[in-house]
Each structure stands twice: as structure tokens, then as C-alpha cells.
Amino acid sequence: MKKRLLAALLAVLLTSAHGQRNELSIIPQPASIALGEGVFTLPREISVITVKNDELKKIAGRLAAQLSSATGYTVNTSEGNTATSGSVFLSLVTDPMTSKEGYQLKVTANGVSLTAADPSGIFYGVQTLLQLLPREIVGKPAAKKNEWAIPVVTIDDRPRFGWRGLMLDVARHFFTKDQVKEYIDEMVKYKFNLLHLHLTDDQGWRIEIKSLPKLTEVGAWRADKTGTFGRFSPPLPDEPKTYGGFYTQDDIKEIVQYAKDRFINILPEIDVPGHSLAAIAAYPELTSTPGKYAVNSGEQLMVWPGSGQHFYGLIDNALCPAKENVYQFLDKVFTEIAQLFPFEYIHMGGDETARNFWEKSDAIKGLMKKEKLKDLNEVQSYFVKRVEKIINSKEKKLIGWDEILDGGLAPNAAVMSWRGMKGGIEAARQGHEVVMSPTDFVYIDYMQGDAIIEPPVYATLRLKKAYQFEPVPDGVNPLLIKGGQANLWTEQVYNTRHLQYMTWPRAFAIAEALWSPKEKRDWNNFSARVERHFERLDAAQVKYAPSIYDPIFEFSKKDTATIIVKMSTEIEGLSIHYSFDNSFPDQFYPKYTSSLTVPKDAVAMKVITYRDSKPIGRMIVMPIAEMRKRAGIK
């Protein structure tokens, strides 16, 4: 009898612990959490009360709409200076110790109190509050429950960095105004506050410039191709240019306001002097090389030899720094961009300029002689400094990719460091502001797992590696590191479902790196919270990559014909099961425990992961030919 009672008590305790883990699976991790006893159960008629403030009124209205939709309860909003029993009370305080975006959330058995020094803090506190509610709060369609409870808790929270961004490339593949809004809606749940829009590239010009109408009449459209980007056949001369689109200026104003209402700044990027083929197709006089140009449709445009050799272009896709009409063109562009985007920075790109056509240009040779520029790095620097003057004349600041350091950085420019951390370190040591965005941690266009199962891209970036992102390198003044962002280039991203798949869950890792205290970082704790948020993404019908459950492969050779396989997993508690006989393994197949020798006549290995006798990973088929290649066996 005593044993049965003890077992029952243990089951209750385990159930309680599991429930608390679900309830407090907050991403990004707050600065301070004090869990109390009990819960606040939402009444059938909920009051959301705010002090008198227009922004708080909007926040309360959206919170009320979400609560009403999910619960089916009556939710009222009102203004007042005190909470009532059973209410959600949002108020502002004048506390010099509270950061602008920080907040304090208190949940008692009688209600919720959320205070902050600024409406943005209230907004972020609401995102935390929603994460404390059951996952059905985000359900599509809304899931009705008999009872909605929030754990009793006190949370003091504030962001580590003021720049917490995601970059969305809308140039390679176009995403509509409403799709951008949907992306913003997902971002803000995890306290991102900046959306970097990559608006122009070789494959499309995506923003209306009224003084230069050909930019969208010509530059926004290309031949429609499906397959693997960069390997498409060149379009035929008469092939219809039916793929594309652009944002009108009214669209941009609507997106900017939508973002502002959710405390998101939008950073516009006009990528110059390279990556400019869409602009050159519209206005070919902007380039150094006379000719007829077309918007790139995904056929090969650049060559990347590797082995230390510099890349080069197959076609001139760069603006000419020696032509005055280029600066007149950019003045018109940045005049209209500055009027549309209230954010203090404009991004000028500056990356990956193929200079092999510059080398042949008489105009550029003349510029070098006239301005005493000793090499093409200094030519690019000359261009960047001219662009900075244009952008500054619009009362905006310039930011660019770390190539703008080449040849000497413009006087007041900020640097976005993407080729690792080196460029950011160098810029900070020169006294410039830096946003860290290194490929090896935050490029979420990279594959999330093994290349054998993921859509092919240049490299793999697993969730665990993304979680290791640390924006402040040793020996650098932390005051110059504004923050960081993850970048989603969309050469291989054709639709919003794949857009979501590439973003989540890796954006969780970046959100935590940019918001949470550094000392709070813990992979095991984080990965457990990620799994709880998979349930929320499922409820919201948002797609995500389950790569965290897939094995990591390592191949080596024992001799010229024998392959050795090692496998591991990112998270604990998974078992790996495999077969070499062409059948599909399950939990009754051999369990991987140590390195394997591949049978001589096998043609493929099939692998799947299990947890608690249930399949959790994807079935992966690894051909022996691929193993031989990775093991270095010819």
C-alpha cells in the first residue's frame, strides 16, 4: 500500500514538474524569473485595463482580440489607474533603472500586472504573457479550452542589445506586402525589433522609385524558373518575364506603419555597387561596360574559384564609380528611400563587387589617376564615401556589409559584419558602430541538417551552432556593438512555408543571444524550451525544421575501400537505428552505439531516430556513393 502511495505521489510530482516546464518555456529566456505557487485562472469575462496612453490602448486592443479569439471569453478594454480583481493591468512607471524595452510582469492568483517605462516594454511583456498561456492561445483555428490558467510568477526582464534583427531578402524571390506582415507577426513573438529588407539585387528591384520608373517597369521582372537557383538555363530572348513584383510607395508606408505599431524598425537595403543587375537592366548607362542587360533569372552570374582565388563576374553587374550619372541616380533613389523609411539608417550593401570589369574600364583608370587611388579597394572606398555623403544629406546614417572597410572606411559609417567577426572587430577598433551578422552563426539560409536531406545550399548551420552566437568579441568595446541579426537570403526560398522552415527554430537561438543575459545561456535548457515551442508553432500552423532530431554524420576511411561511420545527435535522449539492407529501420533495428564499418556490398544506409519507442527524426537515406565521397575514397 505504501509503495502504491509513493508511486502515486511521484507521478503527481512528475506531472507537476512537466506542467511547470511547459508553462515556463519562455524564449528568449528572461533576465529574472521567480516562480510562485498556484495559477491565475482567466475569468469568463476578462478586463484589460491600461493607464491613459494611445500606444498602450493599441497593445491592449490586440491582446484582447487574441484572448477573445482563442478562449471564446468576453474580453473588455478600459482605461484606469488601478487594477481590479481578475484583470490584466498595463501601466507605465517613471523608473530611471528600467530600460526602455524592459518590463516587470507579475502574475498572482488574482490577476496580472505588467509595468514598464515605455510602451515597447509593455509590448514585450505581453509577448511573454502569451507564452505563459497554453499553446492553444496561438491556435489556428482557435482551440477552445475549459480552463485557461497562467502560473503565478514574477518576471523582471530587459534586452541585452538594442538591435535584434532578422534580414529578409525579397529581391531574389518576391514576398508580398501581406507575407511581410505575417513575417513581422512571427518575429515580434520572440522580441525581435528590426526587419532588414534586402530590396534590390541582380534578380529584382522591389521598391517603387517614382523619379526612376524603369526600375520597377523593367527591373522588377524576370523569366520564371523552377529548380536549383544558380543552375538555371539562360532565358531565351523571347522568354516572357512573368515572375516578380514590387512594393508601391503606398505599400511601403503600410508595411512601415504595421511594423511601427509592433515596435519594429525597418532597415531598407539598396545593394550597390555590386548586385545591381536589375538596376542596370533598367538603366544600362550606369555600368562600366556598354551592352544590353537583363534581370538575372537564376542562371550563373558569378564564378567562385576557391583556393584563395578571387571571384569574378560573367557579366558586369556593378555600378561604375567613375560616372557622375551614377551618383545622380543614387541621389534620386536615396531621396525617396529616406522619405519612406523613418529608421535612422540606410543600408547600401557594398558586398561582393566583381571587379574584373572595373579592371578593364578606361573610365575607372581615369578616376584612379585623377583621385590618386592606388587600387580597386580604394576605388570602392571612393564610391562608398560618395554614397555616404548622399545618405547623410538625407539626414540618415550609412550602414553596409563589411566590404565597405576595403580601401578605408567612410568617416561615419556603421559596419554589418558578415564574413565572420573579423570585419566587425576591425570597425569597432576604428571607433565605428557594428552589427554582428557572421555567416558561421546567423546565416539562416544555410542548411539546417545534413545535405542529403536538406534543400541544397552552400553550407550547414545547425541550431546548436547558432545558439553559440556571441555578438561581443573579446577585446572590443561592447558599447560599439549595437547588436546582431540573422540573415535569410532567398535564392532557394520560393514560398512562405519554406521561409518559415528556414527561420524557425534557428531564429529562437538568435533571439536569445540578443535579448537574454549571456550568463543565462544553457543549451540543454534552451533545446527543451525549443521543443515546447514546436508545439506552439504546430498550433499556429507555422512550419519549422525538425533537424534537431536528425543525426550528425561523420565519415572516414579505414583503407582505400572501407568506410567508417560515426553518428551523434544534437540533443540527448534519442536513439539512432539503422539498416544497410535497403529496408526501413524502426526501434527494433540495431541501435547505434559506436562507430560502424559499412558492409562491402551495401548500396545505402537508412537511419532514423527514436525517443521513448516513437519515431522523432526523419528517415534519412545515405547512399554509399555519398559516403565514399565524404570519406575521401575515390
PyMOL commands that set and color helices and strands:
alter all, ss='L'
color gray80, all
select helices_A, chain A and resi 2-23+54-71+119-132+135-138+177-188+214-217+249-260+277-282+284-286+324-340+358-360+362-371+376-393+402-405+422-429+439-442+463-466+478-480+496-503+506-515+518-520+523-539+547-549+624-631
alter helices_A, ss='H'
color red, helices_A
select strands_A, chain A and resi 32-41+45-50+74-79+88-92+103-108+111-116+149-157+163-169+194-198+200-201+204-205+221-222+243-244+265-272+302-303+312-313+345-349+397-401+414-417+434-436+481-488+552-557+563-568+575-579+596-597+604-611+614-615+620-623
alter strands_A, ss='S'
color yellow, strands_A
deselect
rebuild
show_as cartoon
